[in-house]
Amino acid sequence: MPTRLIDTNAFRALRAHADAIRPVPLLELVKTPGRVAAMQHEAAGLFVDLSKNRVSDETLSLLAQLANERELSGAIAAMFGGETLNLTEGRSVLHVALRNRSERPIVSDGTDVMPGVRAVLAKMEDLVGRVRSGRWVGATGERITDVVNIGIGGSDLGPHMVCEALEPYWNTKKEGAIRPHFVSNVDGAHLARTLKDLRPETTLFLVASKTFTTEETILNAKSARAWLTSSLPPSAGGDAAVPKHFIALSTNAKEVAAFGIDVANMLEFWDWVGGRYSLWSAIGTSIALAVGFDRFVELLEGAHAMDEHFRTAPIQKNVPALMALLGVWYAAFFDAHSHAVLPYDQSLHRFAAWLQQGDMESNGKSVTREGQRIAGYTTGPIVWGEPGTNGQHAFYQLLHQGTRLVPCDFVAPLRSPYALNGGADRHHAMLLANLVAQSEALMIGKSIDTVRAELRAEGKDEATVARLAEHKVFEGNRPSNVVLFDRLDPRALGALLALYEHRIFVQGWIWNVNSFDQWGVELGKKLARTVLAEIEGGPDTGHDPSTASLVARVRASRGSSA
């Protein structure tokens, strides 16, 4: 893409068009005949309403033109075709291969990767079947009841989020049920609090690290191993018990074996699996253990259905592409620096955390794919959110009356597995009512004339009306998308996650950034190794005065506690 984004014909046209459409009330746009039906889409079992956006038919046409000028269709084909899209690391980007449920080959570097993918899935199925059936037993002969996934970043956020979302499928009251737990933080409190209610005899650990050298993960794994071997009875065999209680999700057989894990119990994945896109791979073993391998396959099938929609639908009907282009529109022309994702389902309480990594680690870049400093537009937004209705009593004040425009996504299932009150579940009805109402309120707002009329109807005198009126005005014209599905089952969740993954890909391509590296996480980690050595008594290596003072204070506190 030699042409800069800001120099494309479509971007220039969009800039002029934005000036014309910005004053138009969103409600007026929504009332355009035929608009709602045209901007509501169904894909892979999801219903997506895009009608409450500050766009017209002309806007959508120009955004589609922008996608065409940026050769988006070719980029989509290139990703599914296994071409090297991660330029800085020389890798394909093939998380779509992990959930490819068709017979279509997917080739990378001249090799069809699907036989390898299917082989690992078969190994995962066998392993999960042995654990859940009770054929896999711990060092004392007891069956496994709890699994602790030790990972960080994509090796934690994705599987943790999915397990929480699919909790109704754990079947904890049935024999053979597995309770999942997750440890990611190197803060010892995370591991200690997880282990305090577990029995080593019935606990299985998954160590999730592609290289098996991730410092936080390996330290947590070593501490878990020490807990296991010191807590089991001597007859269990000490270090000999480790292979019965540890599984590796990795590609480094040498380090796995050195840790004490039987490499026969190592599930591998490939360098074309990015960490934040890895829950579909062996990293998803915790998911399969919790909900069963068949349910894990349903998760893959839901994602594959969205993949096929994304791969084949024209841009004007392509839901991930449309959502992405709307985000580009607001970032470029409405000064929108953040994006709120608001799941109206408590089971999705980790959804925003998963998406933060997926989006911000992917598109938080300031140079183009060619290594040129970006100028004239912004890239990845700050992604944040909290389940409704909790968020309504926290940050919705800013969404409605703040000075910043924050586009929002409302996400919810139409039915809940947690029906209360004998099936007449008013809880879920109230939840959905709030979702619909918040979307409407952001759009319509409340004018100064309406506020004054309401205050007068309440019997307020004119002095009070004048004092309070402006405080009660809602500007409105604030855009939102609504994503609905029948129920939060594995297929729907798979489709939902794939929708957002592809949205990230499209935005990164339009902005011309490499969405699949993450060099920004490296500097702090490298410096931390130096600081740790100093804290533990090593020589000072030289820091700025502020950092040096912090190192000294931390080191002194350790000395005093000793």
C-alpha positions in Angstrom: 0.0 0.0 0.0 2.3 2.8 -1.1 -0.4 5.5 -0.8 -0.7 7.1 2.6 -4.2 6.7 4.2 -4.7 10.5 4.3 -3.8 10.8 0.6 -6.4 8.3 -0.7 -9.3 9.7 -2.6 -11.8 8.2 -0.2 -10.2 9.6 2.9 -10.2 13.1 1.4 -13.8 12.7 0.4 -14.7 11.4 3.9 -13.0 14.4 5.5 -15.2 16.8 3.5 -18.3 14.6 4.0 -17.8 14.5 7.8 -18.0 18.3 8.0 -21.4 18.1 6.3 -22.9 15.3 8.3 -21.6 16.2 11.8 -24.4 18.7 12.4 -27.1 16.3 11.4 -28.9 14.8 14.4 -28.5 11.0 14.7 -32.2 10.6 15.3 -32.9 12.3 12.0 -30.6 9.8 10.3 -32.2 6.8 12.0 -35.6 7.9 10.8 -34.5 7.8 7.2 -36.9 5.3 5.4 -35.5 1.9 5.0 -32.3 2.7 7.0 -32.9 0.4 10.0 -33.6 -2.7 7.9 -30.6 -1.9 5.7 -28.2 -1.5 8.6 -29.3 -4.6 10.6 -27.4 -7.7 9.7 -27.3 -11.3 10.6 -24.1 -13.3 10.4 -23.1 -16.7 12.0 -26.1 -16.6 14.4 -25.4 -13.0 15.5 -27.9 -10.1 15.0 -26.0 -6.8 14.6 -27.8 -3.4 14.6 -25.6 -0.7 13.2 -28.4 1.8 12.5 -27.6 4.1 15.5 -24.4 5.4 13.8 -23.7 8.9 12.6 -23.5 7.9 9.0 -25.6 8.2 5.9 -25.8 6.0 2.8 -23.1 8.3 1.3 -20.9 7.7 4.3 -21.2 4.0 4.0 -20.4 4.2 0.3 -17.3 6.3 0.9 -16.2 3.9 3.7 -16.6 1.0 1.3 -14.6 3.0 -1.3 -11.9 3.4 1.4 -11.8 -0.3 2.0 -11.4 -0.9 -1.8 -8.7 1.7 -2.1 -6.9 0.0 0.8 -7.3 -3.4 -1.0 -9.1 -4.9 1.9 -10.6 -7.9 0.0 -7.1 -8.8 -1.1 -5.8 -8.6 2.4 -8.6 -10.9 3.6 -7.7 -13.4 0.9 -4.1 -13.1 1.8 -4.7 -14.0 5.5 -6.8 -17.0 4.7 -4.3 -18.0 2.0 -1.5 -18.2 4.5 0.6 -15.3 3.1 3.2 -13.6 5.4 1.2 -10.7 6.9 3.3 -10.4 10.0 6.2 -8.7 8.3 8.4 -7.9 11.2 8.5 -11.5 12.3 8.1 -13.1 8.9 5.0 -15.1 9.8 1.6 -16.1 8.5 -1.4 -15.1 10.5 -3.5 -18.3 10.6 -5.6 -18.4 13.7 -8.4 -19.1 11.2 -6.8 -22.4 10.4 -7.2 -23.5 14.1 -11.0 -23.4 13.7 -11.3 -24.4 10.0 -14.0 -27.0 10.0 -14.1 -27.4 6.3 -12.0 -29.6 4.0 -10.4 -26.5 2.5 -6.6 -26.6 2.8 -4.8 -23.6 4.3 -1.3 -23.3 3.1 1.7 -21.6 4.7 5.2 -21.7 3.2 4.0 -24.2 0.7 2.6 -26.7 3.3 -1.0 -27.4 4.2 -1.2 -26.7 7.9 -4.5 -28.5 8.4 -3.1 -32.0 9.0 -1.0 -30.7 11.8 -4.0 -28.7 13.3 -6.1 -31.9 13.2 -3.4 -34.0 14.8 -3.1 -31.6 17.8 -6.9 -31.5 18.1 -7.0 -35.3 18.2 -4.3 -35.4 20.9 -6.2 -32.8 22.9 -9.4 -34.8 22.6 -7.6 -37.9 23.9 -6.0 -36.0 26.8 -9.2 -34.3 27.7 -11.1 -37.6 27.5 -8.7 -39.3 29.8 -8.8 -36.5 32.4 -12.6 -36.1 32.3 -13.3 -39.8 32.4 -11.0 -40.5 35.3 -8.6 -42.6 33.4 -5.9 -40.0 34.1 -5.2 -40.1 37.9 -2.9 -38.1 40.1 0.1 -39.5 42.0 -2.1 -40.9 44.8 -4.5 -42.6 42.4 -7.3 -40.1 42.7 -9.1 -38.6 39.7 -8.6 -34.9 38.8 -11.2 -32.4 40.0 -9.4 -29.1 39.4 -7.2 -27.7 36.6 -5.1 -24.6 37.1 -4.0 -22.8 33.9 -0.7 -21.0 34.4 -0.1 -18.5 31.7 -0.1 -14.7 31.0 -1.5 -12.5 28.2 -3.1 -14.5 25.5 -2.4 -17.7 27.4 -4.6 -16.5 30.1 -7.1 -13.8 29.0 -8.7 -15.9 26.2 -9.3 -19.2 28.0 -10.2 -17.5 31.2 -12.8 -15.4 29.5 -14.3 -18.3 27.6 -14.4 -20.5 30.7 -16.2 -17.8 32.7 -18.6 -17.2 29.8 -19.4 -21.0 29.5 -19.8 -21.7 33.2 -23.2 -23.3 32.7 -21.5 -26.1 30.7 -19.1 -27.0 33.4 -21.6 -29.6 34.8 -20.0 -29.3 38.2 -22.6 -31.5 39.8 -21.7 -34.5 37.6 -19.0 -37.0 38.2 -15.9 -36.1 36.2 -16.6 -32.4 36.2 -13.4 -30.2 36.1 -13.3 -26.9 37.8 -11.0 -24.4 36.0 -8.7 -21.9 37.7 -6.4 -19.3 36.2 -3.1 -17.9 37.5 -1.4 -15.1 35.5 0.0 -12.5 37.8 3.6 -12.9 39.0 2.3 -11.5 42.3 2.5 -14.5 44.6 -0.9 -13.6 46.0 -2.5 -14.8 42.8 -1.1 -18.3 43.0 -1.4 -18.6 46.8 -5.1 -17.6 46.8 -5.8 -20.0 44.0 -4.1 -23.0 45.7 -5.4 -22.4 49.2 -8.6 -24.3 48.6 -7.3 -27.0 46.3 -6.0 -30.5 47.1 -2.7 -31.4 45.4 -3.9 -35.0 45.0 -6.6 -33.9 42.6 -5.1 -30.8 40.9 -3.7 -30.7 37.4 -1.6 -27.8 36.1 -1.4 -26.5 32.6 1.7 -24.5 31.9 0.9 -22.4 28.9 4.0 -20.8 27.3 4.9 -21.2 23.6 8.7 -20.9 24.4 8.4 -22.2 27.9 10.7 -19.3 28.9 8.0 -16.7 29.8 9.4 -15.4 33.1 6.2 -14.8 35.0 4.7 -18.1 33.8 7.7 -20.2 34.6 8.2 -18.7 38.1 4.5 -19.4 38.9 4.9 -22.9 37.5 8.0 -23.6 39.6 6.2 -22.4 42.7 3.2 -24.6 41.8 5.5 -27.6 41.4 7.1 -26.9 44.8 3.6 -26.7 46.4 2.6 -30.0 44.8 5.7 -32.0 45.7 5.8 -30.6 49.3 2.1 -31.1 49.9 1.7 -34.7 48.6 2.5 -37.6 51.0 6.0 -39.0 50.7 4.6 -42.2 49.2 3.5 -40.1 46.1 7.1 -39.9 45.0 8.2 -36.3 45.2 9.4 -35.0 41.9 8.2 -38.3 40.3 4.6 -37.0 40.8 5.2 -34.0 38.5 4.3 -35.8 35.2 1.0 -36.9 36.7 0.0 -33.4 37.6 1.5 -31.1 34.9 0.7 -30.7 31.2 2.7 -28.3 28.9 1.1 -26.2 26.2 4.3 -25.3 24.4 6.7 -25.9 21.5 9.9 -26.2 23.5 10.2 -29.9 24.3 13.7 -29.5 25.8 12.6 -27.0 28.4 9.4 -28.9 29.0 11.4 -32.1 29.8 13.8 -30.2 32.0 10.9 -28.9 34.1 9.9 -32.5 34.7 6.8 -32.8 32.4 6.5 -35.8 30.1 6.8 -34.5 26.6 4.1 -37.0 25.6 1.8 -34.7 27.5 2.9 -31.6 25.6 0.4 -30.0 23.3 2.1 -27.9 20.6 1.1 -25.0 18.4 2.9 -22.9 15.8 4.6 -19.6 15.3 1.7 -18.4 13.1 -0.5 -18.5 16.2 -0.3 -15.1 17.9 -0.7 -15.2 21.6 -3.8 -13.0 21.7 -5.4 -15.3 19.0 -4.4 -18.6 20.7 -7.4 -19.7 22.6 -8.5 -21.7 19.5 -5.2 -23.7 19.8 -3.8 -26.0 22.4 -4.0 -23.0 24.7 -7.7 -23.7 24.8 -7.1 -27.0 26.7 -8.4 -25.5 29.9 -11.7 -24.7 28.0 -12.0 -28.3 26.7 -11.3 -29.7 30.2 -14.0 -27.5 31.7 -16.8 -27.8 29.2 -15.8 -31.0 27.3 -14.1 -31.4 24.0 -17.4 -31.5 22.0 -18.3 -28.1 23.4 -14.8 -26.8 22.5 -15.4 -28.0 18.9 -18.7 -26.1 18.9 -16.8 -23.0 19.9 -14.5 -23.6 16.9 -17.5 -24.1 14.7 -19.1 -20.8 15.7 -15.8 -19.0 14.9 -15.5 -20.8 11.6 -19.0 -19.7 10.6 -18.0 -16.1 11.2 -14.7 -16.7 9.4 -16.6 -17.8 6.3 -18.9 -14.8 6.5 -15.9 -12.5 6.7 -14.1 -14.3 3.9 -16.9 -14.3 1.4 -19.3 -11.4 2.2 -19.0 -8.2 0.2 -17.7 -5.2 2.1 -21.2 -3.6 2.2 -22.6 -6.7 3.9 -19.5 -7.8 5.8 -20.3 -7.3 9.5 -16.7 -7.3 10.9 -15.6 -5.0 8.1 -18.5 -2.6 8.6 -17.9 -2.4 12.4 -14.2 -1.7 11.7 -14.9 1.0 9.2 -17.2 2.7 11.5 -14.5 2.7 14.1 -12.1 4.3 11.6 -14.7 6.9 10.8 -15.1 8.0 14.4 -11.4 7.9 15.2 -10.4 10.0 12.1 -13.3 12.5 12.0 -15.0 12.6 15.4 -11.9 12.6 17.6 -13.0 9.4 19.3 -10.0 8.1 21.3 -11.7 5.2 23.0 -14.3 2.5 22.4 -16.6 1.1 25.1 -17.6 -2.6 24.9 -20.6 -3.2 27.2 -21.8 -6.8 27.6 -25.2 -7.1 29.3 -24.4 -10.5 30.6 -22.4 -11.2 33.8 -20.9 -14.3 32.2 -19.0 -12.0 29.8 -17.4 -10.0 32.7 -13.9 -10.8 31.3 -14.9 -10.0 27.7 -13.6 -6.4 27.7 -10.3 -7.6 29.3 -9.8 -10.1 26.5 -10.6 -7.5 23.9 -8.3 -4.9 25.4 -5.3 -7.2 24.6 -6.7 -8.2 21.2 -7.2 -4.7 20.1 -4.7 -2.5 21.9 -1.8 -4.9 21.5 -2.6 -5.4 17.9 -3.3 -1.8 16.7 -1.5 0.3 19.3 1.1 1.1 16.8 2.7 4.4 15.6 4.5 3.3 12.5 3.2 1.8 9.2 3.9 -1.6 7.9 6.7 0.0 5.9 8.3 1.5 9.1 7.2 5.1 8.5 6.0 7.2 11.3 2.2 7.7 11.1 1.0 11.3 10.7 -2.4 12.8 10.0 -4.5 10.1 11.7 -4.7 8.0 14.9 -4.6 4.2 15.2 -5.9 1.9 17.9 -8.4 3.2 20.4 -8.4 2.6 24.1 -10.8 -0.3 24.6 -12.6 -0.6 27.9 -15.9 -1.7 29.4 -17.8 -3.4 32.2 -20.9 -5.5 32.3 -24.3 -3.8 32.4 -26.0 -2.8 34.6 -23.0 -2.2 36.9 -21.4 0.2 34.4 -24.5 2.3 34.4 -23.8 3.2 38.0 -20.2 3.9 37.3 -19.1 5.5 34.0 -22.2 6.0 32.0 -22.3 9.5 33.3 -19.3 10.2 31.1 -20.8 8.4 28.1 -24.0 10.5 28.3 -22.8 13.9 29.4 -19.0 14.0 29.2 -17.1 16.1 26.7 -15.7 13.0 24.9 -17.4 11.1 22.2 -17.2 7.3 23.0 -18.7 4.9 20.5 -20.3 2.0 22.3 -21.0 -1.7 21.6 -23.8 -3.3 23.5 -23.6 -7.1 23.6 -26.2 -9.5 25.0 -27.9 -12.9 24.7 -31.7 -12.8 24.4 -32.1 -15.7 26.8 -30.3 -16.6 30.0 -29.5 -20.1 31.4 -29.9 -18.6 34.9 -33.7 -18.3 34.9 -35.1 -17.4 38.2 -38.6 -17.2 39.7 -39.8 -20.4 38.2 -38.9 -19.4 34.7 -40.7 -16.1 34.8 -37.3 -14.3 34.8 -37.8 -10.6 35.3 -34.0 -10.3 35.9 -33.1 -10.9 32.3 -36.0 -8.8 31.0 -34.8 -5.9 33.1 -31.3 -6.4 31.9 -32.3 -6.3 28.2 -34.6 -3.3 28.8 -31.7 -1.4 30.2 -29.5 -2.3 27.2 -32.2 -1.1 24.7 -32.9 2.0 26.7 -29.2 3.0 27.1 -28.7 2.7 23.3 -31.7 4.9 22.8 -30.8 7.4 25.4 -27.3 7.9 23.9 -28.9 8.6 20.6 -31.8 10.9 21.5 -30.5 12.7 24.5 -32.7 15.3 26.2 -32.9 18.9 25.0 -32.9 22.1 27.1 -36.5 22.7 26.2 -37.6 19.3 27.4 -35.7 19.7 30.6 -37.3 23.0 31.3 -40.7 21.6 30.6 -40.1 18.7 33.0 -38.9 21.0 35.8 -41.9 23.3 35.4 -44.2 20.2 35.5 -42.6 19.3 38.8 -43.6 22.7 40.2 -40.1 24.2 40.1 -40.0 28.1 40.1 -38.2 29.8 37.3 -35.1 30.5 39.3 -34.7 26.8 40.1 -35.4 25.9 36.4 -32.7 28.3 35.3 -30.2 26.9 37.9 -30.8 23.2 37.1 -31.7 23.0 33.5 -28.3 22.9 31.9 -27.2 20.2 34.3 -29.9 17.9 33.1 -29.3 18.3 29.4 -28.2 15.2 27.5 -26.5 16.1 24.2 -27.4 12.8 22.5 -26.1 12.1 19.0 -23.8 9.4 20.6 -23.4 6.3 18.4 -23.7 2.7 19.4 -23.9 -0.8 18.0 -26.0 -3.6 19.4 -25.0 -7.3 19.0 -27.6 -9.8 20.1 -27.7 -13.6 19.9 -30.2 -16.3 21.2 -28.1 -17.6 24.1 -24.5 -17.6 25.2 -23.6 -21.1 24.1 -20.2 -22.2 22.6 -21.2 -21.5 19.0 -22.5 -18.0 19.7 -19.4 -17.2 21.7 -17.1 -18.5 19.0 -18.8 -16.3 16.4 -18.7 -13.2 18.7 -15.0 -13.5 19.4 -14.2 -14.1 15.7 -16.3 -11.0 14.9 -14.1 -8.8 17.0 -10.9 -10.5 15.9 -11.7 -9.7 12.3 -12.8 -6.1 13.2 -9.3 -5.6 14.7 -7.7 -7.0 11.5 -9.6 -4.7 9.2 -8.8 -1.6 11.2 -5.2 -2.5 11.3 -5.1 -3.0 7.6 -6.9 0.4 6.9 -4.4 2.1 9.2 -1.6 0.2 7.6 -0.1 -1.1 10.8 1.2 -4.6 11.6 -1.5 -6.0 13.8 0.4 -9.1 14.7 3.6 -8.1 16.5 3.9 -6.6 19.9 7.3 -5.1 20.3 5.9 -2.5 22.8 5.7 -5.1 25.6 9.5 -5.9 25.4 11.3 -2.9 26.7 9.7 -2.9 30.2 10.3 -6.6 30.5 14.0 -6.3 29.6 14.5 -3.4 32.1 12.7 -5.4 34.8 15.4 -8.1 34.6 18.1 -5.5 35.3 16.1 -3.9 38.2 15.3 -7.3 39.7 19.0 -8.1 39.8 19.7 -4.8 41.6 16.8 -5.4 44.1 18.2 -8.8 44.9 21.7 -7.4 45.8 23.4 -7.0 42.4 25.4 -3.9 41.5 23.8 -0.7 40.4 23.8 -0.4 36.6 22.9 3.3 36.5 19.5 4.8 36.2 17.9 8.3 36.1 17.5 9.8 39.6 13.8 9.0 39.9 14.2 5.3 38.9 17.3 5.0 41.1 15.4 6.3 44.1 12.7 3.8 43.6 15.1 0.9 43.3 16.8 2.0 46.5 13.5 2.2 48.3 12.4 -1.3 47.2 15.8 -2.8 48.1 15.8 -1.1 51.5 12.3 -2.4 52.2 13.5 -6.0 51.5 16.4 -5.5 53.8 14.3 -4.2 56.7 11.7 -7.0 56.3 14.5 -9.6 56.4 
